[in-house]
């Protein structure tokens, strides 16, 4: 018989990037988070993590976890997950951390892979190998060309490049360098992190079409869904939404506006795993592709996101090969030649 939830252990965490990463929104190097361990009265435990972007987010997450401990104490993990899903007001990062921890406890009790526990699935098919993209971070075109060449040499099939923090010519020079090194068969993803207004995005898209990107991610600010929809109608290549799909409500708004060809979803920002599943299903119904991505998550959250991608059978390359970018690098999960293989 499964144990009953007895206590939470909550602590602050930090993820450090091995090298600073320049994006259109600033320089990333150290990111905060909150970890939770849910302990049952039979001594079994499950771990969850809320990877965050700002120190100010930590206190609300801890408050939400303290509150959740009161109404989850004394129930089995499966019932805890039902209660968690029913309480829509739990902050999304805290809900994700708890869903991960409770799903791990269910996995220990029932033996099924975490992927199956996330979606309450009876599917017993082997988990698929997951395609992943590699993030190229060098700032100068020569250095970037060398970096991308090395990534392709080790078998990477999808390369992602951050743009938006420099002039059009500088961004174009870097994109051209990446395409030269990648060759025509490797997919090249570009991410502007909402750097441009609509007019500038249009100019950049015209220039960047020469590198034949798989897609351009978030060319305009997250809140400007109408501009993204207009740009999509004139684009010569697919557009993706990331920051604009930061929560279920805004993601559904994007789908209603037909504003993106691809939704880039971060499970850790959306809440319980079922939120990501529901959005993926809604997107598929409209012919919109879905890619899962991380916030440079720690091992617990990254592993859970990979299992969720496997459970959803999403075929695109996911932005979940980020463990090697941390300091120290994560031992697991690790991508090899653009794939992650999940054990049951």
N, C-alpha and C positions, 0 to 999 in steps of 0.2 A: 504493500500500500504506500502511496506517495506521502511524503511528509507534509507538514503544514508550515506555512511561512512564519518564521519566528522573529527575524530581525533584519534590518538593513545595515550595511557598513558603507558609508559614503565618504569619499575623499576627493580632493582636488587633483587634477592631473595636468601635465604639460606635454605637448608634442613640439619637438624642435626639428626644423628642417636642416638637412645636412649642409645646404647652401642656400643663401637668401634667394627668394623667387620674386622677380619683379613682375607685377601685373598692372593693369590700368588703374586699379584702386589703391596701389601702394606696394610696399615691400613686405613680403611675408617671411618671417623667420621663426617666431615662437607663437604657439597657439594654445589657449587654455582648454580645459575640459573638466568633466565631472564623471567619476567612476562610481558604480554602485555594485555591491555584492549582496545578493539576496540569500539569506541563510535559512534553511528549514530546521525543524526540530529533530530531524533524523541526521543532522550534520551535513547533508548535501547542500551545495551552494551553486548559484549561477551568477555570472558576471555580465554587466552591461556598461555601456559608455555613452556619454553625451559629448561628442566632439564639438567644440564651440569656436567662434571666431573672435570673440571679444570678452575681456574680463568681466564686463558688466552683465554678461549673460549667466555667469556662474551662480550668483546668489539666487535668482529666480528658480533655476533648476534645482538647487539644493532645497529650497523651500517646497517646491513641488514634490520632491522625493520624500521629505519629512512628512508632508501631508499624506502621501500615498501609503507610507508605512503604517499609518494609523488604521486605514480601512482595508489594507491587505493582510494585516497580521491575523493569523489563525485560519487562513484558507489555503487549500492546495494550489499549486502553481497554475494548473489548468483553469481553475475558477478565478484565480487572480488575473489571468489574461483576459477572461471574459469581462470581469469588472473593469479592467483597464480600458478595454475597447468601448465599453458603455459610457465611460466618463470622458466625454469629449473635451472637457475643460482642462485636462492635464496638459501642461506645456509640451509641445512636440518633442524637444530634445529629451526631456525626462521620460516621456512615454516610450520613445525609442529605446532608451537605456533599459527601462523596466521590461519591455517586450523581449529584448535580447536575453536578459537574465532569466526571466520566467520561461522562455522557450528552451533555454539550455537546461533548466531543471526538468521540464517535460521530456526533453531528449534523454536525460539520464534515467528517468523513470520508465519511458516507453521504448527506448532503443532506436527510434527512427532518426534519420538525419535532421539536423537543424532546419534544412530547407523545407522538409515536409512538415515539421512542427509549425513553422511560420505561417503556412497556409492551410493548416489542418488537413493536409492532403493524404489520401490513401495511395498515391502514386508510388510504386516501388521500382520504377525504372531507374537505371543508374544516372547519377547526376552528370550533366554534360560538362565537357571542358569549356571554360569561359574565355572568350576573346577579350583582350585588354588593349588599351592604347598606352603608348609610352610618351611621357612629357619631356620635350626638349627645352632646355632652359638657357642655353648660352645666349649672350646679348649681341655679340658682333657677328656679322654674316660669316666670316671665315671660321670662327669658333663653332657657330651653329652648324655649318656644313660638315665640319669634322665630327661633331656630336651625333648628328643624324646619320651620317655614314656608319658610325660605330653601332648605332642602334639597329640599323638595317642589317649590318653584318652579323649581328647576333640573332637575327630572325624576326625582329619586330615588323608587324604588318600594318600598324596604324600609329601615326605620329601626331601628337598634339602640340600646338605652338601658341603661346600667349602673345597677343598683339595689343595695340591700343594706347600704350604709354609713350609713343613716339610719333614722329611725323609720318605722313603717308609714305614718303620715299623710304624712310628707315624701316617701316613695317614691310613695305614691298620688298626691299632688299633682303630682309631676313626670310620672308616667305619664299622668295626665289632661291635663296641658298638652301633652304630646307627641301624644296622640290628637286633641285639639282642632285642633292645627295640621296634623296629617297628614290628617285626614278619614278617612272609613270605608274607602276603597279602598286605602290604603297599609298594607303589612304592618308591624306593630310587634313587634319582638323585645325581650324583657327578659332581662337577665343578672344573676344574683345572686352569681356567683362563690363559691358554697358558703357564703353568709353565715349561714344560719339552721339551727336544729335542726328536727326534723320537725314539732313542734307549731307553731312560729312560721311555718314554711313553709306549713303548712295555712291559718293565719290570713291570711297575705299573699296566697296564691293566691285565697282567697275574695274578698278586697277587690279584687284586680287583675283579676278576671274582667270587670269593667265596661269595661275598655279593649280587650277582645277581642284579646289578644296572639296573634301567629302561634305563638309558643311562649315558655316561660319556661326559661331556661338555668341549670342547676346550682343549684337552690334549696337543696340541703343539701351537706354536706361530701363531698368526692370519695370517701372510703372508705366512706360509708354507702350502699351500693348497695341494701340491703334497704329503707331508708327511702325512697329514690327510687322504688323499685318500688311501695311502698304508696301514695305520693303520686300516682304516675301512675294508679293504679286509681281514685282519687277525684277526679282533676283534671277541670275543666270545659274545659280547653284543653290542647294538647300540651306535654309536658316534654322538654327536651333535656339531654344530658350532654356536658360539655366536659372539665373537670378529671378527671372520673371515667373518661374515655376517653383517659387520658394515655399509655398504652402498649398494645400489642396484647393482652396478657394481661388487663388490666383492661377493655378494650373488649369482649372476648369474654365476660367475666364479666357485663357489663351486658346483652349480648344474651341470654345464657342466663337471666338473671333477668327478662327482659322489663321492664327498668327505665326505658326511654326511648323516646319516639316519634321522636327525632332524635339522631343522633350528630354532634357537632361535632369534627372531626378536624383536628389540626395536623400536617401532614406532617413538619415539621421536628423534631417530638418523637417520631415513630414509627419512624424509621429509613429504609431504602431505600424508594423509591417503591412497590415491590411490596407493602410492608406496608399502605400506605393502600389500594391496590387490593383486597387480600384482605379487609380490613375492610369496605370499601364493598360488595363482593360478598356478604359474610356478612350485612350489614345488609339489603341489598335482598332477600335470600332470606327474611327475616323481616318484610318490609314496613316496615322502619325507614329513614327518610330520612337522607341524609348531606349535611352542609355542611362545606366545608373552610374553615379559618380560619388566621390568621397570629399570630405573636408580635411584631407590628409589625416584621416581617422587613425586612431591607435588600433592595436591588433584585434581587440574584441569587436569593435564596431565594424572594422574592415572585413573581418571574417564573416560577420553576420550579413553585411551587404552582399558579399559574394554568394552566400547561400541563398539570399533572397533573389538575386539575379538568376541563379540556377533554377530555383523553384518556378520562376516566371518563364523560363525557357526563352529568354530574350537573346536574339541572335547577334546583335551589334556588339562591337568592341566597347567595353565599359571602362570608365575612368577609375578603376579600382586597383591599379598596379602602382600604388603610391607608397607602399611600405618601405621600399628601398630608398625613398627620398628623405626618410626621417633619420635623426641622429639620436641614438644608434639605429641602424636599419632594423626593420622587423625580420625576425627569423622566418616567420610565416604569417600570413600567406605570401608567397613569393611568385611572381610571374616569370615564366621561362619562354623565350621566343614568342611573346605575345599571347600566352595562354596561362591560365591558372587551372590546375586539376584539383578538385575537391574530393577528399576522402569522405566516406559515409559518416 
